[in-house]
Amino acid sequence: MSTLSQFVKQKRKSQNLTQEELSLKAGVGLRFIRDLEQGKETIRMDKVNLVLSLFGHELTPTKIVHHETR
């Protein structure tokens, strides 16, 4: 599961929202919330930002940190 999906699910649960309630508040479909929380790799960033804005967040670029494997 991706960090984004974990974040959204945790925030939703901390505010005692069902997936359906979150979808209605954010103005996105229930299917989108399910896909987001399940870590679907191809989702629309504008819709992600609608969801994240309810929690006071937005998508931003983050530097990739590569870990060496030995």
C-alpha positions in Angstrom: 0.0 0.0 0.0 1.3 3.4 -0.9 2.0 6.2 1.6 -0.7 8.3 0.0 -3.3 5.6 0.3 -2.3 5.0 4.0 -2.5 8.7 4.7 -6.0 9.1 3.2 -7.4 6.1 5.0 -5.9 7.1 8.3 -7.2 10.6 8.0 -10.7 9.4 7.0 -10.9 7.0 9.9 -9.6 9.6 12.4 -12.5 11.8 11.4 -14.9 8.9 11.7 -15.9 9.2 8.0 -17.0 6.3 5.8 -15.6 6.1 2.3 -19.0 7.2 1.0 -19.1 10.3 3.4 -15.6 11.2 2.3 -16.5 10.9 -1.4 -19.5 13.2 -0.9 -17.6 15.8 1.1 -14.8 15.9 -1.5 -17.1 15.8 -4.5 -15.6 12.7 -6.0 -17.0 9.3 -6.7 -17.0 6.4 -4.2 -15.1 4.3 -6.6 -12.3 6.9 -6.7 -12.0 6.8 -2.9 -11.8 3.0 -3.0 -9.2 3.1 -5.7 -7.2 5.8 -3.8 -7.2 3.9 -0.5 -6.3 0.6 -2.3 -3.2 2.3 -3.8 -4.3 2.3 -7.5 -1.3 3.7 -9.4 -3.2 5.6 -12.1 -5.5 8.2 -10.5 -6.2 11.8 -11.3 -4.2 14.3 -9.3 -6.9 17.0 -9.3 -9.2 14.6 -7.6 -6.5 13.5 -5.1 -6.1 17.2 -4.2 -9.9 17.6 -3.7 -9.7 14.8 -1.1 -6.4 16.0 0.5 -7.7 19.5 0.8 -10.4 18.3 3.3 -7.4 17.3 5.6 -5.5 20.5 5.0 -3.0 19.0 2.6 -2.1 18.9 -1.1 0.1 16.9 -3.5 3.6 18.3 -3.8 6.8 17.1 -5.5 9.1 15.2 -3.2 12.7 14.2 -3.8 13.3 10.5 -4.3 15.7 9.0 -1.9 17.4 5.9 -3.3 18.5 3.3 -0.9 21.6 1.2 -1.7 21.1 -2.5 -1.5 23.9 -4.7 -0.4 
